[in-house]
Amino acid sequence: VIKGRYYDAYVASSHEQASAGFYKIVSKWGYPVIVQEFVTGTEVNVTAIGDGYGNCIGAVPMRKLYITDKGKAWSGISLEDDTLMEITRRVIENSKWRGGCELEFIKTKKDEYYLLEMNPRFPAWVYLANGCGQNHAEALVKMALGEEVKPFAGYKSGKMFIRYSYDMIVDITEFEKISTTGEM
């Protein structure tokens, strides 16, 4: 897998495909380019928040149900997975992570976990955590304000999120106004 530093990835099964993916990423995003071994399995991700002292304030794992062409979750479901939660706690503990993050894993058929990425921000799907009983955004704001934040006791598995798009019909004059003045 050939990956951009911030975005984009290409799966390559030959030197030619890897080279083509490398140059596409460099032309679009620049250096560095990351090369990872392709691991077959199920994508599972975790949104988590650490207090900076090695304590995991909260974590909610999910499995992507539908993935866009860019690898983004269009829908997902929260999971009950003790092993994944323990790995997440160890990452937060050992790194003394402070703030929100997203851990992206592949779970193989042999129940092995491979950490592909740790993003230093909440994922776009962080609202799923709220639906599971953990409001990570609120906890982060309280931490930023210096308030005490106690770790969440648990979360609900089996909760889903589904993205949707909404078509808006507007008059061209309204669009022109937004484009030229930034106002409606």
C-alpha positions in Angstrom: 0.0 0.0 0.0 1.4 3.4 -1.1 0.1 6.2 1.2 0.3 10.0 1.2 1.5 11.7 4.4 -1.9 13.2 4.9 -4.3 11.6 2.5 -4.7 9.1 -0.4 -3.6 5.5 -0.7 -3.1 3.0 -3.6 -3.0 -0.7 -3.3 -0.2 -2.1 -5.5 0.5 -5.7 -6.4 3.5 -5.0 -8.7 6.5 -2.8 -8.9 4.9 -0.8 -11.7 1.7 -0.2 -9.8 3.7 0.9 -6.7 5.7 3.2 -8.8 2.6 4.8 -10.4 1.0 5.2 -7.0 4.1 6.7 -5.6 4.3 9.4 -8.3 0.6 10.2 -8.2 0.9 10.8 -4.4 4.1 12.9 -4.8 2.5 15.1 -7.5 -0.6 15.6 -5.4 0.7 15.8 -1.8 4.5 15.9 -1.9 6.9 13.9 0.3 7.2 11.8 2.4 5.4 8.8 1.0 4.6 5.9 3.2 4.8 2.2 2.1 3.0 -0.4 4.1 2.5 -4.1 3.7 -1.0 -5.0 2.6 -2.9 -6.9 5.3 -6.1 -8.7 4.4 -8.9 -8.4 6.9 -11.6 -6.2 8.3 -11.1 -2.5 9.0 -11.9 -1.7 12.6 -11.3 1.8 14.0 -11.4 3.3 17.5 -12.2 6.9 18.5 -10.4 7.6 21.8 -9.4 10.3 24.2 -6.5 10.3 26.6 -5.7 12.7 29.6 -2.0 13.0 28.9 -1.1 11.0 32.0 -1.6 7.6 30.5 -5.3 7.3 31.3 -7.9 6.5 28.6 -10.9 8.7 29.3 -13.0 7.0 26.7 -12.9 4.7 23.6 -15.5 3.4 21.2 -14.5 0.8 18.5 -16.4 0.4 15.3 -16.4 -1.6 12.1 -16.9 0.1 8.8 -20.0 -1.3 7.1 -19.7 0.8 3.9 -16.5 2.4 2.7 -16.2 5.2 0.0 -13.7 5.0 -2.8 -11.4 7.1 -0.6 -11.6 4.6 2.2 -13.8 6.7 4.4 -16.6 5.2 6.5 -20.0 6.0 5.1 -21.6 3.8 7.7 -20.4 1.8 10.7 -21.4 -0.1 13.8 -20.0 0.0 17.3 -18.4 -3.2 18.4 -17.9 -5.2 21.6 -14.3 -6.2 21.3 -12.3 -6.5 24.6 -9.0 -7.2 22.8 -9.3 -4.1 20.6 -10.2 -2.0 23.7 -7.1 -3.4 25.6 -4.8 -2.5 22.7 -6.3 1.0 22.6 -5.8 1.4 26.3 -2.2 0.3 26.0 -1.5 2.8 23.2 -3.0 5.7 25.2 -1.2 4.6 28.3 2.2 4.1 26.8 2.1 7.2 24.7 0.5 9.3 27.5 -1.7 10.6 24.8 -3.6 13.9 25.5 -6.6 14.7 23.5 -8.7 12.9 20.9 -7.4 10.4 18.4 -8.4 7.7 15.9 -6.7 4.3 15.8 -7.1 2.5 12.5 -6.6 -1.3 12.5 -7.0 -4.3 10.3 -8.3 -7.4 12.1 -7.3 -10.6 10.3 -9.2 -13.9 10.2 -6.8 -15.2 12.9 -8.0 -12.3 15.2 -4.6 -10.5 14.9 -4.7 -6.7 15.0 -2.4 -4.5 12.9 -2.3 -0.8 13.7 -2.2 1.0 10.4 -2.5 4.6 11.5 -3.0 6.8 14.6 -4.5 10.1 13.7 -4.0 13.0 16.1 -7.7 14.1 16.0 -11.1 12.7 16.4 -12.5 10.9 13.3 -15.4 12.3 11.2 -17.6 9.6 12.8 -16.9 10.7 16.4 -20.6 11.4 16.9 -21.1 7.6 17.0 -19.3 7.7 20.4 -22.0 10.1 21.7 -24.7 7.7 20.5 -22.9 4.9 22.4 -22.9 6.9 25.7 -19.5 8.7 25.5 -19.4 12.3 24.6 -15.7 12.7 23.6 -16.1 16.2 22.3 -17.6 17.5 25.6 -14.8 15.6 27.5 -12.1 17.3 25.4 -13.6 20.8 26.0 -13.8 20.1 29.7 -10.1 19.0 29.7 -9.2 22.2 27.8 -11.0 24.3 30.4 -9.0 22.6 33.2 -12.1 20.7 34.5 -11.8 17.2 36.0 -12.9 14.6 33.5 -13.6 11.1 34.8 -13.2 8.1 32.5 -16.4 6.8 30.9 -17.6 3.5 32.5 -18.6 1.8 29.3 -20.3 2.2 25.9 -23.2 0.6 24.0 -22.3 -1.8 21.2 -24.6 -2.4 18.2 -25.2 1.3 17.5 -24.9 2.4 13.9 -24.2 5.6 12.0 -25.1 6.2 8.4 -24.0 9.3 6.5 -26.4 10.9 4.0 -26.1 13.7 1.5 -28.7 16.3 1.0 -29.5 18.0 -2.3 -30.3 21.7 -2.0 -32.2 23.6 -4.8 -31.3 27.3 -4.8 -31.7 30.1 -7.2 -28.5 31.0 -9.1 -28.7 34.6 -7.8 -28.4 33.3 -4.2 -25.3 31.2 -5.2 -23.8 34.2 -7.0 -24.2 36.3 -3.8 -22.5 33.7 -1.7 -19.7 33.3 -4.2 -19.0 37.0 -4.6 -19.7 38.5 -1.1 -19.7 35.4 1.1 -23.1 36.4 2.4 -26.7 35.5 1.6 
